[in-house]
Amino acid sequence: MSVHLHDYIPLCTPVIGEEERLIVSETMKTDWITTVGPNNNAFEQEFSAALCPGSFSVAVNSGTAALHLAFRLFDVKPNDEILCSSFTFIASISSAVYMGAIPTFIDSEADSWNMDPELLAAELEKRKRANRLPKLVVLTHVYGQSADLTKIVKICENYRVPLIEDAAEALGTTNNGKQVGFSGTVGVFSFNGNKMLTTGGGGMLCTRDKTLAERAQYLAFQAKVPGLDYIHEELGYNFKLSNVLAAIGRVQLTKLTEIAKVKADIYQRYQVAFSKTPGLSMMPAPKNFKSTSSNWLSVLRISSEHFSVSRHELIHRMHEAGVQLRATWKPMHTQPIFQGKCYTIGGEVCEAIFEETLCLPSSLSLDADTQQRVIDSLLKILHGKEVSKKTHLPVYHFPYHE
Ligand SMILES: *Cc1c(COP(=O)(O)O)cnc(C)c1O
């Protein structure tokens, strides 16, 4: 049953087709309805084969679980230090903090909005001299935009610090022609309801290192020693993806090219519509390296020099006009939970981006006419004109976590 949103335009809702319904129904006729089974294995193999042949993938029940598992692979312990992008979603670092790690947040570069390689290099050099190299670097490809991967991989290799790529939003994103998420030591993807692909909820841990992948499988299955007895030499997790949900993932994976094309078209239409207005610009493509974006969410930047309307007022007024906008990720170094309790390198660049940006509706089902309504309402509000208010607004009720 679909959720009725009247003619409200939500930020980003999933599209599940007949093939997904069929494969779920077929799977439910078998015994394989738990966290082992043929779809689970096939999804892992097909994911690696499609995105980075020769790599290994481990299907788990969320992107957050995949990150947690990644931190465990590197044996993160209390007081370990981790360098992390500041402009990201909290799940990039939350499980490491559970494990007692102390994050240092690194600012974005203006070119890609992602971790600034120069700041990273300078910080690692400083720490090397102080004999205080971090345990890990966590790099997010934010909103599907690639970070400067070539530089960052090289820097991490120079200092022999493992790199975790948080590619949760970046399925379909390439850097130098290659899918991101496979260039670091470990990469992580999310199949949450509003991500590029969905399994209802799920994630993938990917690596080119077979030993790491096998250890991840073992830890994700309660670290049970193979054999007939329940023998545990260490503690693991119950993190595996359900075989039923893996079935959805297999079908969704076959649609990735198509999905990325729709996302690119959505971005392109916004780009054309807003480029005529001084002070408005879409998230720019990096000039300093070769990449393509998944365009997971289209992000608009509204220059505060040109427009005085606040971010919150815009979100509120667009909601009244029947359109859901969302703020971008509030930088981690400004979060109440971290402020004053961890280190920050720079911070002004991503703070300025955060202050001036909003996520625009980017659902796969967003047709050009509906998108035009978003564009028209936004331009009217920005230019101080009245926009007719919807009379039957839904109570915030969307088929995904907000
Ligand atoms: C969505 C997301 C995650 C977490 O993935 P879940 O599947 O929702 O647990 C982690 N990092 C980033 C950057 C994300 O956008």
The ligand as an SDF file (V2000), in Angstrom:
LIG
                    3D

 15 15  0  0  0  0  0  0  0  0999 V2000
   22.9560    6.8840    5.2130 C   0  0  0  0  0  0  0  0  0  0  0  0
   24.3310    7.1060    5.6500 C   0  0  0  0  0  0  0  0  0  0  0  0
   24.9770    6.2300    6.5430 C   0  0  0  0  0  0  0  0  0  0  0  0
   24.2590    5.1450    7.2940 C   0  0  0  0  0  0  0  0  0  0  0  0
   23.6200    4.2100    6.5370 O   0  0  0  0  0  0  0  0  0  0  0  0
   22.3440    3.4380    7.1570 P   0  0  0  0  0  0  0  0  0  0  0  0
   22.1070    2.3330    6.1650 O   0  0  0  0  0  0  0  0  0  0  0  0
   21.2280    4.4100    7.2290 O   0  0  0  0  0  0  0  0  0  0  0  0
   22.7360    2.8980    8.4910 O   0  0  0  0  0  0  0  0  0  0  0  0
   26.3010    6.4410    6.8320 C   0  0  0  0  0  0  0  0  0  0  0  0
   26.9720    7.4830    6.3020 N   0  0  0  0  0  0  0  0  0  0  0  0
   26.4010    8.3540    5.4690 C   0  0  0  0  0  0  0  0  0  0  0  0
   27.2290    9.4580    4.9050 C   0  0  0  0  0  0  0  0  0  0  0  0
   25.0580    8.2140    5.1220 C   0  0  0  0  0  0  0  0  0  0  0  0
   24.4760    9.1120    4.3150 O   0  0  0  0  0  0  0  0  0  0  0  0
  1  2  1  0
  2  3  1  0
  2 14  2  0
  3  4  1  0
  3 10  2  0
  4  5  1  0
  5  6  1  0
  6  7  2  0
  6  8  1  0
  6  9  1  0
 10 11  1  0
 11 12  2  0
 12 13  1  0
 12 14  1  0
 14 15  1  0
M  END
$$$$
